[in-house]
Amino acid sequence: MEDINYLAFAIPAFFLFLYIEYAIALKLKKQHLFKYESSVSNISIGIAERLLNLFIAASFFELFNYIYQNFALFNIPNSWWVWALLILATDFVWYWYHRLGHEVNFFWAAHIVHHQSEEFNLTVSARITTFQALIRSIFWCALPLAGFHPVMVLSILVVHGAYSFFTHTQLIPRVKWLEHILVTPSIHGVHHASDEKYLDKNYGDVFVFWDKIFGTFQREEEAPKYGLTHPIKSYSFLWQHFHYYLEIAEAAKRVKGFGNKLKVVFGHPAVLDQDIRPMLERKYLQHKSKDTYRFKFKKYLNVQVLSCVIMLTYLTAFFTSLTTIDHLFVLAFIIITLINCGALMEQIRWIYYLECLRLILVFGFVFYKLQWIELILLPTLTLIILERVFTLSSVYKHYVLRYEKVKS
């Protein structure tokens, strides 16, 4: 038991709070606050970030410790008042990390994923990419550099992150006097809005006074419209992660001169030509004419998401006890499954082949663990034979991706 990472319990706790929020929404007849595809997309992105963070978290603690041991500017003691100072310093660093994340294209490419959802509920809090987590951790290096002990920094980051989780909901009533001090769901909801008057406002995560000091504070007036000013037209796991990097690359290709290309990469998002995204969507996304039928896959999709959650929880709990092969298998299985979930929601043609790849991975891993190395190619050969003899792809589409008629 001593090898268990107890942070694994945060994963089921997260889903418990999601269930509570959804149950309250149903009771209040506000189920419209949730959209199935969007919620699955939000959770999928959060699973990927938690998964990949397992492989890099230790490295950042070592980096924090190295900076603290060798470059700390002050010798800050571990006293009670230091914790109050640290939460203020943490939120101050967050403010500037967050603000630059909206004002610099290179940073916005990582942060934009958090704002893609057109709903605003607790699932949106999970919508953090590994790229964003990496950039954020670089900014956190300012804390051990100032002289805060790395253990204190990591402890306060847990508290800081836990607080921001509860600001992603529409079910907590406004307490207006509290908005003079703390970031509330209403205040943070403004930040997630695409209305012009709400753009680039409320960057703080815990306290509102940074926004008031630097002129970026805005109270909620009209009900916000959530999401991006130019919404993306896909639930694809890959597209949501990488579309803005492609937009930056296309914008940089359109200008001449190295200096101008740097201005694109590190300039404000407003400088990008707004016709780039529609052009890239036509190029990379699978567009179809409106069909009268669609895939009926919710139960199948739910099983896939649940399997990822269980595997992530297990990997988090026993990460140090498992082998590198175990780590890589779970990593590959979950990433392939999350890509598959996005492909299912998009009805993309290569879903079947992704399923085959996952089956090959699972059986290959099982045979490896059982030391049946001579059978490692058997799953691939079996799938090829089944496809040739029984047209397995057609069977898969008929029984797994069952069609249902779209109500007009």
ABEGO torsion letter per residue (X at the ends): XAABBAAAAAAAAAAAAAAAAAAAAAAAGAAAABBAAAAAAAAAAAAAAAAAAAAAAAAAAAAAAAAAAAABABBBBBBAAAAAAAAAAAAAAAAAAAAAAAABAAAAAAAAAAAABABBBAAAAABBBAAAAAAAAAAAAAAAAAGBBAAAAAAAAAAAAAAAAAABBAABBBBAAAAAABBBAAAAAAAABABAAABGBGABAABAAAAAAAGABBBBBBBBBBEBABBBABABAAAAAAAAAAAAAAAAAABBEAAAAAAAAABBAAABBAAAAAAAAAAABBBBBBBABBBBAAAAAAAAAAAAAAAAAAAAAAAAABBAAAAAAAAAAAAAAAAAAAAAAAGBAAAAAAAAAAAAAAAAAAAAAAGBAAAAAAAAAAAAAAAAAAGAAAAAAAAABBBBBBBX
